[in-house]
Amino acid sequence: MNGGELSTRPPSGFSLRLNLQSLLVTLLLCIVAFLVLTPLCLLLLNSFQVGRPGSEVVYGLEGWRVALTSPGTLEAIYNSFSLAIVRQFIATIIGIFLAWLLARTDLPMRGTLEFLFWLAFFLPALPATLGWILLLDPKYGLINQLLLKLPFLDKGLFDIYSYWGIIWVHLATTGISVKVMLLTPAFRNLDAALEESSRTSGAGPLVTLRRVIVPIMLPAIFVATILGLIRSLEAFEIELILGVPIGLHVFSTKIHSFVTHEPPQYPPATAMGTFFLVILLMLVALQRFYLGQRSFTTVTGKGFSTRPISLGRSRNAICAVVLLIALTVTVVPMAFLFLGTFMKLFGFFNIKDPFTLNNWKQVLADPILVRSLKNTLTLGLCSAAIGVFGSSLIAYVIVKARVKGRAALDFISWLPWSIPGILMGMALLWTFLLINKVIPIYGTMAALIVAMVISGFPLSVQVVKSYLMQLGNELEEASMVAGASWLSTYRRILLPLLLPCLIVVGLLEFITAARNISTVVLLATGQTRTLSLLMLDFTAGAELERATVVAAIIVMVVVVGAVVARSLGGQFSIRG
Amino acid sequence: MRASLVRTLSMILFVGGAFEQSWAQPAGQADWERTVTAAKKEGRVVVAIPPSSELRQQLEAVFKTKFGVELELVPAPGPRNASRIASEYNAGVRYFDALIVGTGTAVPLAHEGMLEPLEPHMVLPEVKDPKNWWGGHIWEDNLKTNRFLYSFIAEVGTGGLWHNTNSAKAEELRSFDNFLSPKWKGKIGLNDPRVPGSGQSLWSFLWDIKGEDYLRKLVQQDLFISRELRQIGDALAKGNLAISIGVGYSQYEPFLKSGLPVRQLPTPAEGLPASNGFGIVGIVKNPPHANGAKLFLNWLLSKEGQDFYGKVMKSSTRRLDVDTRWLADYGTQAAKDSLTLTEYNRVRNHLEDKYLKVRAPSGKFAEQVLK
């Protein structure tokens, strides 16, 4: 833990390439700044543009006034923070415990269990939420109906349309699973020598987890929590479905309400987005302040051991509990999602002949399906490839390079998350239109790919960054001393260590692109429509049953991607 | 002598008119054929349409089969497509050729010169001739410009009033005043009137005929307000709601087919507004596929196009040569089958004049009273 200087001091061989390095970093900074700052500046500018869309440009403060005085704004902001903090608190505690069990102990079926949590993360939020409604609707939910058979109950025990219903669905979809996804590989990189020392000193597994592992893993935990908090503040679909019927509005549903207004009220929407930007800046500053004070190197050149901790006789019981959690967040919503695809009327089991194959027949016969599938794969794979390359480059510069501007690069890489997806899509639309005469990208698949790469930066860069911060410089220094070039060092030392992380990043990019609706909806055309937008079409037309078929196809696509990524990750994982 | 002069003049005018007509038709036909050939060369036409997968799927197939021209459709809510077209226009980019929207959405585009005047693009005689249209040519931009946005639908009763037959009897809801009964507190669903749609149409109708006090009382009934029509439909079918306002037949059709207890309410004592649904078409200024846009416009407004569009969207064309009586089965009546032109102008709450006088202020009022 006292290797702070090591982690911030780059290998001496790098100083010889300082000029070239500075040039490359400047170039990288310029590209990233252009891609990220242009849309944000346009958004900020448009928060003052009060003319009706398409009409004469008029600047003023009306948008800000509307944003601040609109009925329910303060309540929505309070709800956003309350929901976000509560569920992050719960998800982080459960996530740490699960990640530790999966990465550091001899828990049976670890690989399968970890994969199940990955699957939970892949499920599109909309159909997963609908699946939970089928179970927990206060009046018609299957679980409530079963409970009503108990003699001492006269009404359903659970109500999905509630504050805690929203928390539950978030935890069961991405809340816990994303923590497990992000933290498990980081926990795996931990040198077992630290645990062994703790054990030798007489500490039990839980004390070791609390007093040794968690403090060492704080950067990864902190990044996961900050990322989770930001994404929670931006969460939208679940709140729209479960919150709006009970009058529970959040920040993002207010923005959505402004954007879908007639005429669209972009000034108050972007003004509210700016408020979110301020929150993000504070969280990023907090993170930088915290991480800047400490060193978190866990993988050094001094040998590396990953021997698992024994859970003793309770391992099977713990395995059963983890399996139950994993199945609850995966099999339950997936089963209901697939069940829903065969229903004549989603959610209505009490009608005559409730099941049908027609939904599948109709969707499979729609010629747009194949085109949308191709577009989804193109978008997912290209975003993953470019995102992995770009984010690893940016993260490397931020963590390892000794040049000016890396703090700016770090800061800028967070910014795409400073505004909700729908506003980001709007800002990118304006950006692409602005540059279209020089770079004719508008209306092409490239526009969607660029959009997804930009919106994927924060998560990808932070994930790679937290990995790199765990890697000491001795490995690179040793390689340099042995005469290897930087490229060779990167390829033979860093890449194998980073590979599991890069695979996770690639997968995240792929899945985010495959599922994304809000950022790409304004950029897509009839030719570049993806599966998620096809699902949106069906949903907008109130054809929920066909929408669930498309959702099921999206799940199948991402599950195949996950299996491939997982098998690659397994081959290249770090060995003790 | 005078009678003879009148007869002679009439004869001249008649012959002249017939002569002109006989020339006009071949000229129109030739223009049409040139348009078809040129559109085929362009190969594609891009049209913004309402969010209906049925329309997207069928329109694409029909148009491609008939003309061999690819129709790229961008289904989305009207405001989204309209603001995208405006953004494109301001940036000097042209992607869309034409658009189909609802009332109020595209009028700013017309005022800002972002649309083509349509009459020069109407080449098919059956489209050009106002006699083929109930009420003649009716323009959405009917206040000043009268040439950019063609309103081809006029109907009554769409997006109306529904009830759950287990929770509310039709006899209990003969008038809008009945909706204020304490019995229905927390039991009424309303399609959000702050955005364009059938919810706004009914809200503005009530604002017009019953006033703001009535609407305030209605809001005090703890309305379930949503922009997700399926959410309201589900709630009504499950009995969580007893009445729904502004959700149409197409949303309830699967519920009806499944035998669930939802039914359309009979027209209340105060009547229902006339609407033009998603029945407005326009062409973007200097479209990238000018001939394709012209071809699409003429086909859409032809007898065949209107029959097709009406059947897919369950909406009532103003074309007099298209049968619309079957729409009664879907809770809709064509204005041409049920109203006089005077009645239509009294109860309509669409087209620019009524939009500005009724819809826009009622929408503002909704902003004030709804959270």
Chai-1 contact restraints between the chains, C-beta under 6 A:
chainA,res_idxA,chainB,res_idxB,connection_type,confidence,min_distance_angstrom,max_distance_angstrom,comment,restraint_id
A,R52,B,P108,contact,1.0,0.0,6.0,A-B,restraint_1
A,P53,B,S83,contact,1.0,0.0,6.0,A-B,restraint_2
A,P53,B,A86,contact,1.0,0.0,6.0,A-B,restraint_3
A,G54,B,A86,contact,1.0,0.0,6.0,A-B,restraint_4
A,G54,B,P108,contact,1.0,0.0,6.0,A-B,restraint_5
A,G54,B,L109,contact,1.0,0.0,6.0,A-B,restraint_6
A,G54,B,E112,contact,1.0,0.0,6.0,A-B,restraint_7
A,S55,B,P108,contact,1.0,0.0,6.0,A-B,restraint_8
A,S55,B,E112,contact,1.0,0.0,6.0,A-B,restraint_9
A,P71,B,K371,contact,1.0,0.0,6.0,A-B,restraint_10
A,G72,B,K371,contact,1.0,0.0,6.0,A-B,restraint_11
A,Y140,B,K238,contact,1.0,0.0,6.0,A-B,restraint_12
A,T260,B,V195,contact,1.0,0.0,6.0,A-B,restraint_13
A,E262,B,P79,contact,1.0,0.0,6.0,A-B,restraint_14
A,E262,B,V195,contact,1.0,0.0,6.0,A-B,restraint_15
A,E262,B,P196,contact,1.0,0.0,6.0,A-B,restraint_16
A,P264,B,P79,contact,1.0,0.0,6.0,A-B,restraint_17
A,P264,B,S83,contact,1.0,0.0,6.0,A-B,restraint_18
A,K344,B,S258,contact,1.0,0.0,6.0,A-B,restraint_19
A,L345,B,P254,contact,1.0,0.0,6.0,A-B,restraint_20
A,L345,B,S258,contact,1.0,0.0,6.0,A-B,restraint_21
A,I351,B,S258,contact,1.0,0.0,6.0,A-B,restraint_22
A,D366,B,Q57,contact,1.0,0.0,6.0,A-B,restraint_23
A,L433,B,S87,contact,1.0,0.0,6.0,A-B,restraint_24
A,L433,B,A91,contact,1.0,0.0,6.0,A-B,restraint_25
A,L433,B,V93,contact,1.0,0.0,6.0,A-B,restraint_26
A,N436,B,V93,contact,1.0,0.0,6.0,A-B,restraint_27
A,Y442,B,V93,contact,1.0,0.0,6.0,A-B,restraint_28
A,G443,B,Y95,contact,1.0,0.0,6.0,A-B,restraint_29
A,G526,B,E72,contact,1.0,0.0,6.0,A-B,restraint_30
A,G526,B,L73,contact,1.0,0.0,6.0,A-B,restraint_31
A,G526,B,V74,contact,1.0,0.0,6.0,A-B,restraint_32
A,D537,B,S53,contact,1.0,0.0,6.0,A-B,restraint_33
A,D537,B,P75,contact,1.0,0.0,6.0,A-B,restraint_34
A,F538,B,S53,contact,1.0,0.0,6.0,A-B,restraint_35
A,A540,B,P51,contact,1.0,0.0,6.0,A-B,restraint_36
A,G541,B,P51,contact,1.0,0.0,6.0,A-B,restraint_37
A,G541,B,S52,contact,1.0,0.0,6.0,A-B,restraint_38
A,G541,B,S53,contact,1.0,0.0,6.0,A-B,restraint_39
A,A542,B,L229,contact,1.0,0.0,6.0,A-B,restraint_40
A,A542,B,R230,contact,1.0,0.0,6.0,A-B,restraint_41
A,A542,B,Q251,contact,1.0,0.0,6.0,A-B,restraint_42
A,L544,B,R230,contact,1.0,0.0,6.0,A-B,restraint_43
